[in-house]
Amino acid sequence: MISVRYTTLAGRTALLCAGLAFSLGSASAQLSMTPESSSAVSAPAAESSSNALQLGADTDMPDLSALPAAPSPNGAGGGQYDNRSRGGGGGGGIRSHLTYEVGGGFNAPTSDSSPYITWGGNITVGAGYRFNKNLALMLEYQFIDDKVPGQIIAEAGATGGNDHIWSLTLDPVYDFNPKSSINFYATGGYGFYRKVTSFTDPQQQQYCTYFYCGVVTQNVTVGHFSSNQGGWNIGGGMSHRFGGWNGDGKMSIFAEARYLDVLSPAITTQPNGLGTTAVGADTKIIPVTVGLRF
């Protein structure tokens, strides 16, 4: 009976030892396989990442390397803006070559014409094309308002008179130092001139507004004669260019004087029944003009 229990106890002990040995062997096997399993796991991940990049290269995704580089903050590397086209020297289209002027001043007759015309004022406007920094061609309109000398008015038997001259001329302008803010230039040209000599007398006329009507005295033209002819002018002046916001301004102030010869004919007439009036040939005056040029 004792031997049977002993045998049973020994068998249980052997079974327990065998189980313990099997457990230790399994744990050892798992520990030894950990590095290999880690490599086995990481390899597919790396391979999948590589495949993903390769797949992206084969698809229609945009190539970022083809995009243009961002412009440099200091403008290096070929900026998109070039202010050299403002000077009319190159590029910029036709508009960059256009130039304009407006001005006004006074007129003085020469000694040859002083018996037939006196002092007065003028208004001048013009537009043109600048071929380069030195040369431009202007189309100018000028209106001249001068008085008639007292001797001519007395011959006509009137109390007042004026000479009006309208002109449309082509005038080249040559700038000697256009790159400087102070510039000297020469100009001159030829064109069409219309001269009208009018005689006036004061007369009473009715004058009305929305709220009042009354009688006023005004100078009314009682006789005139006119002529259409060619004429020429020559002169020069000085201009000062303003700097502008970036030192590339195009506006300048100018002052000039010209010698003007209107090729008007000699006239002896009785304008509108007035007294016989004689006016010599040619009208020679010196307009002095101050204005702005763009």
C-alpha positions, 0 to 999 in steps of 0.5 A: 500500500505504501509502495503504491502511494510512493509510486503515485507521488513520484509520478506526479512529481515527474509530471510536474518537473516535465511541465515546468521544463516545457514551460521554460523551453517555450519561454526561451524559444520566444525570447530568442525569436523576438529580434527576428520577429521584429525584423520581420515586422519592420521589413514589410513596413519599410517595403510598403513605405517604399512602394507608396513613394514609388506609387506616388511617382507613377501617379498624376501628382504635381511635380513641385520641383517644376514650380517657379521660385519665389521672388527675392524680397530685394528684387534680385533675380529678375524682377517683374517691374521695370520703370525704364519704360516711363521715359519713352526711351524703349518699351512701354508701348505708344502711350509711354511716348505721348507728351502733353502741354498746357500754358499761357502768357503774354505777347509783345509786338515787334517794332515792325508790327507795333503800328498795327497790333499791341500787347495781349495774352495767349493760351497754348495747348498741345500734344505730341509724340516723343521719338527718344529722350531728345526729340519730340514732335508737338501739335500745338493750338494757340489762341492770341488776344491782342489789342488794336492800336488807337490810331487804327481804331480812330481811322475806323471810327470805333471806340475799341478793337482787338486782334484774335489769332488762332493757330494750329502748328507742327513744332519739333522740340529738341531737349539738350539735356533731358536727363537733368532736372533742369533742361534747355530746349529749342523749338519752332514750326510752321502751320495754319493761322487765322487772324480776325481784326474786330472793332467795337462800340459800347451799346446798351443791351437787355440782360436777364437772369432767372430772377432779374432783367435789366439793361447793361452796356457791353462792347459789341462788334460793329465791324471786322475783317479777317485773313487765313494764311500760313505762319512760322515760329522759332524759339526756345526755353527752359524746363524743370522736371519734378522728381515724382514718387520714385524719382521718375517723374515726367511732369515739368514746368516750362517757360519759353519765348518765341518769335512768331511771324504770321504771313498776313496780307496788307489790307485796306478796307472799310469794315462793315461801312466803317472808315477806311482802315489800312493794316500792313503785311505780316504780323510779328509778335513775341509770345512768352508762355509759362506752363506744364508739360507731361 
